[in-house]
């Protein structure tokens, strides 16, 4: 994709996998600490949007990084094709129901961006409808930000060659075959159309209050490291603090 990093990039100079995994472990420990503070503070929240083409590693990224979090303050919302009730309402209705509560971190596995990606490529709605959604999304995300929810969005940038290899693994491995769908092949034929749709969504909806981060995703360990580092950076900027102790705590005697 023009202007995007090499999807096989893994540092300059190139980082060794072992070193990268050691660095990831450090970032995950830092995430554990920051999330505990966010949960205890109960004033702010964080929304992490994960998007990418098939096999880019959305689920794998969430599984690896989410393992660092205290479960009571962490949740994953996955968005598939909308059902009848969801289709009868505006496209953001089902999204707004899943945004994080105060003190919570929520990962979106796919998101409201499907409504300017899939609907565009498959021509599910008229162009004038999906084009209007860019500004609707920007307004929605700014509303969340103004009400205490930090937002960071990741596009996991995978190469066509690496996608082919991962699809082959899905077919050859009985434990992964359940993930394969013939629709994966149809979407692979739409590669260029999806790349164009992602490029415009990132350009139109990358705002200071809800930035996009394009992550080279051919190397799974490097993908995870980049995402973890960025979430650490965002949480450190939020600077969550433990609540003040109750007055008189020093006088308490426990027998």
Secondary structure, DSSP 8 states (H G I E B T S, - for coil): -TTS--TT--TTTT--HHHHHHHHHHHHHHHHHHHHHHHHH-S-EEEEEEEESTTS-HHHHHHHHHTTS-GGGEEEEE--S--HHHHTS-TTHHHHTTS--TT-EEEEES-GGGGGTHHHHTT-S-HHHHHHHHHHHHHHHHHHHHTTEEEEEEEEE--HHHHHHHHHHHHH-TTTGGG--HHHHHHHHTHHHHHHHHHHHHHHH-BTTEEEEEEE-SSHHHHHHHHHHHHHHHHHHHT-------TTGGG----
